[in-house]
Amino acid sequence: MKPAGYPVPIDGPNGALLGAQKRHNMRPAHLHFLIEKPGYKTIASQVYDPEDPNLETDSQFGVTKALIGNFMKDGDSYRLEFTFVIEPGESRRPKAPITEKVSTASTRLA
């Protein structure tokens, strides 16, 4: 599989901001990565498809040259070769912001 671009919601403040700037609401095709290794800083990153037409105009300003990958056709599928550089440091997996909200809601329902 190969990632596809997608629209961000425009029915709230984000849509008003994009409209005022006369910008589209499309995110370019990308894959997300969470890289964790003991003894190294954990990183969350994304790698973008160089063929996506919205690379230069990403509605979230997330694209940098260093994050553009190389998706290669391999038979009926695609493969991605990309090198992540991780730095020595503390390895910690981030918690999703919603985790505490779900725990609190469950406690209230009980």
C-alpha positions in Angstrom: 0.0 0.0 0.0 1.0 3.6 -0.4 -0.4 6.4 1.7 -2.9 8.9 0.4 -3.5 12.6 1.2 -6.5 13.6 3.2 -8.5 16.7 4.2 -8.4 18.2 7.7 -11.8 19.3 9.1 -13.0 22.7 8.1 -16.1 23.0 10.2 -14.5 24.8 13.1 -11.7 27.3 13.9 -9.2 25.5 11.6 -11.5 25.9 8.6 -12.0 29.6 9.4 -8.3 30.1 9.6 -7.6 28.3 6.4 -10.4 30.2 4.7 -9.1 33.6 5.9 -5.7 32.6 4.4 -7.3 31.4 1.2 -5.6 28.0 1.7 -6.8 24.5 1.0 -7.3 21.9 3.8 -5.4 19.0 2.3 -2.6 17.1 4.1 -0.1 15.4 1.7 0.3 11.7 1.8 2.4 10.5 4.7 3.1 7.7 7.1 3.5 8.2 10.9 6.2 6.6 12.9 6.9 6.3 16.7 10.4 5.2 17.2 11.5 4.0 20.6 14.7 2.3 21.7 16.1 2.0 25.2 18.9 4.5 25.7 17.8 6.8 22.9 15.3 9.7 22.7 11.9 8.6 21.5 10.8 10.4 18.3 7.4 10.7 16.6 7.8 11.6 13.0 6.2 11.3 9.6 7.6 10.5 6.1 5.9 12.2 3.1 5.4 10.9 -0.4 7.4 13.0 -2.9 4.7 12.6 -5.6 1.9 14.2 -3.6 0.8 17.5 -5.2 0.2 19.2 -1.8 3.8 18.9 -0.5 4.6 22.6 -1.0 1.2 23.8 0.4 0.6 21.4 3.3 -2.2 22.9 5.4 -0.3 22.0 8.6 3.2 23.2 7.5 4.6 19.8 8.4 6.7 18.9 5.4 10.4 19.5 5.3 12.9 18.1 2.8 14.4 15.8 5.4 11.0 14.1 5.8 10.4 13.3 2.2 10.8 9.5 1.6 11.2 7.4 -1.5 8.3 5.1 -2.1 9.3 2.5 -4.6 7.0 0.2 -6.6 7.9 -3.4 -5.8 5.7 -5.7 -7.8 2.1 -5.1 -6.7 3.1 -3.2 -3.6 5.3 -0.3 -2.5 8.3 -0.2 -0.2 9.8 2.7 1.6 13.5 3.1 2.4 14.1 5.9 4.9 16.8 6.4 7.6 15.8 7.8 11.0 18.5 9.3 13.1 18.0 8.9 16.8 20.0 10.5 19.6 21.2 9.1 22.9 18.9 10.0 25.7 15.8 9.0 27.7 13.5 6.6 26.0 9.9 7.3 26.9 6.7 6.4 25.2 4.3 9.3 25.1 0.7 8.8 26.4 -2.1 9.8 24.2 -3.9 12.9 25.5 -7.2 11.1 25.5 -6.0 8.3 27.9 -6.6 10.3 31.1 -10.0 11.6 29.8 -11.2 8.0 29.1 -10.0 6.8 32.5 -11.8 9.7 34.2 -15.0 9.1 32.3 -14.9 5.4 33.1 -14.5 6.2 36.8 -17.5 8.6 36.7 -19.7 6.0 35.0 -19.0 3.3 37.6 
